Amino acid sequence: MKTNRPNMLALLLQDFFACHLPSLRGLSPHTIQSYRDSLVLLLRFLTEHKKRPASSLDLEDLGPQEVQSFLVHLEQVRNNCGSTRNIRLSAIHSFFRFVAAQHPDRLEHAQRILGIPFKKTCSRVIDYLEYDEIQKILSVIDRSTPKGRRDYTLLATMFNTGARVQEIVDLRACDLQLTKPFQLHLMGKGRKERCCPIWPQTVQLLRRLCLELQIDLTSEVRIFQNCRATSLSRFGVRYILKKSLEHAQVHIPSLHSKRLHPHSIRHSTAIALLKSGVDISTISQWLGHSNLNTTNRYATIDLDIKRKAIASVKPVSDDRTRTTPWRHDHAILEWLEAL
């Protein structure tokens, strides 16, 4: 009886995810999951495009033409933006760099896919919340209920620390230091650790939440939990912010025009620190940026800083009495040539 043995593509995928990414490269589980999602989408596209089950696909079925068709599919069918397309392509590139290293005889095949370029994307204006908008969003939360107290503490802690969504949902009781000096420990992207100082008001909120949920501060229990007493998901945080924004928009119509999501609170923290006079390098360390250029973009988006800059420049005079009288027909040409 004939048995179906794993082909080259199956073996490469297994080694890539089971050994190469976690052991040799030491990537975080979240990064590995992102790579997995990209390649799963690619395989699903190929099975539909070639009318064959995924188990029958081999490396020859995954050529540059198929990858380019997949990228077009992402944008035109799945309505993904250019940056999402580039993230998927980055995962495919990573896999084929691994293919080239493992099988030099497939180097030409890998190089053709590695030659597929990333698409140039437009940089959107970063939307963020002003300090009074943050206060209004927090004020509309009903703190008379357990969910309301959790939501208030969640958003206040996110604004205090500038934590990423995944960092805040992963926050454990043992990561809190609720005695002086007040701080909490965050595990960031690429397993980079950092400590963030927190305000006494935030300490009180976290202490009350842990007391209400009967959480031992030395345990590894997640601080922010859903109704099933398990960790909140990123989508749960998005829902909480969306619900609070809808209530706050009644009082602050300007929120309607902003494209806001949980990461916007991180942007808001950076802008608030910048307006308070904190230098860029300190903000970079606070937010856990690996590159100072990532932090520098906040200096270019704050309108108040731009207004102060333009106010410090002497405006162009509008004194019409000083215009040069043109004494003859060619005077204006002579003046322009002399500039």
Secondary structure by P-SEA (a helix, b strand, c coil): cccccccaaaaaaaaaccccccccccccaaaaaaaaaaaaaaaaaaaaaacccccccccccccaaaaaaaaaaacccccccaaaaaaaaaaaaaaaaaaaaacccaaaaaaaaaabbbbbbbbccbbbbcaaaaaaaaaacccccaaaaaaaaaaaaaaaccccaaaaaacccccccccccccccccccccccbbbbbcaaaaaaaaaaaaaaccccccccccccccccccccaaaaaaaaaaaaaaaccccccccccccccaaaaaaaaaaaaaacccaaaaaaaacccccccccccccccaaaaaaaaaacccccccccccccccccaaaaaaaaac
